[in-house]
Amino acid sequence: MRIYWHDTCAYCGREKGLFWTLADDHFIPLNAMECPGTVIENMLPACHAMKSGGGSLDCNRSKSDNNPHQWLIERFGKRKAAKIEKAIDAYFQIAHEKFSMA
């Protein structure tokens, strides 16, 4: 997952570095009825501030257990959210084809 995304946040593209780390994020939150669980087709790297004060700036805490589609639009606007979702969908398709046990 992190190799595919080049150690960057799948949402905003922020690089892992001095002030940021990457968290393993469930794209569809675990508390959602439609959540497939902790599977490759639902996991993405999300930026996470090293200090707790930057929570609203990092994607991991900002998204939290929100609906990912709505959150992307609210955070990035419709046009950019559509581009991000297209990239995420492409990744999930590749991950499913490569790693699915079916």
LINFENKA-V596637 format. One line per field, one symbol per residue. ss: DSSP state (H for helix, E for strand, C for the rest). phi: phi as a letter, one per 40 degrees, with the letter a starting at -180 (. if undefined). burial: I if it has 16 or more other C-alpha atoms within 10 Angstrom, else O. Layout:
BEGIN
ss = ???
phi = ???
burial = ???
END
This chain:
BEGIN
ss = CCCCCCCECCCCCCECCCCEEEEEEECCCCCCCCCCCCCHHHEEEEEEECCHHHCCCCHHHHHCCCCHHHHHHHHHCHHHHHHHHHHHHHHHHHHHHHHCCC
phi = .ccdcffbcccbgcccacbbbbbcbcdcddccdccchcbdcbbacbcaccbcccdccccdcccfbccccccdcccbgdccdcccccccdcccccccccbccc
burial = IOOOIOIIIIIIOIIIOOOIIIIIIIIIIOOOOOOOIOOIIIIIIIIIIOOOOOOOOIIIIIIOIIOIOOIIIOOOOOOOIOOIIOOIOOIIOOIIOOOOOO
END
